[in-house]
Amino acid sequence: MKVKSGLIISGIVLVAALGVYWIAIPRESSPEELYRQYMQLSPFEQFEQRDMLLKKAAHAGYIPAMLQMANHNFISKNDLKSDEYNYWMKKAADHGSPQAQYEAFTESISENPSEILFYLMQADRQSYAPASLELGQLYMNGDEDYGIVRDEQKAMELYQKAASLNHPEALYLVYLMEKLGIPLKEKAGRTSDSYDRYRQQAEQQKAFPIMPPGISKEELQGNQFKRRITDILKAYLPQNPKAVEWIKKNYGGR
């Protein structure tokens, strides 16, 4: 009985000791916590500590920190530390960030076309609208460097996908296609509210001009709208007969 009591007491003491040890030892903050601490410090406050927190969070695999590390070294094209930028952008892309995958393509972080095209396709698979629109443009034009054969139907599907994800430029492109009578993916149905959604997204993002709701002569008095519509049609529908005809008629083929 005494032995049993002794074992019980020893067990209680051991558990208590472990509890004290667990409380006493310093615990490493999670990557999310490290990044939160980094964000709480101003750029001018404890610079070295701030930089250390960001690096620790990034090395621990926290995607927002990785992207921040890339942008930290990408103040401008002229100041770009390409090795560091490419390292962190690729790391974030490999961790599954669609934004990083898209930027890995647009910024050509690798000299291997297949590798950066893979990133773009991965971002599209994650329904990242800019990637879907970019990939659609590649299929519309075809690209030997990436081994993409021109496929207008595939391009239309990707344009419509980007529009369904509320990408402003894709929404306006779909709207123009409807106005010009250019068919979208068969059996997909038309997105009749594309212009309204375009206006909403453009106003929120403040990155796209609000164009008039139509492309009639009366609604195209401003030359800037003609230029913008022409740029969109040339970029995304360069060989479509109806798009080419509209450009020649309204913008003198320029």
Secondary structure, DSSP 8 states (H G I E B T S, - for coil): -HHHHHHHHHHHHHHHHHHHHHHHS-----HHHHHHHHHHS-TTSSHHHHHHHHHHHHHTT-HHHHHHHHHHT-SSSTT--HHHHHHHHHHHHHTT-HHHHHHHHHTT-SS-HHHHHHHHHHHHHTT-HHHHHHHHHHHHH-BTTTTB---HHHHHHHHHHHHHTT-HHHHHHHHHHHHHT---STTS---TTHHHHHHHHHHHH--S----S--SGGGG-SHHHHHHHHHHHHHH-TT-HHHHHHHHHHHTT-
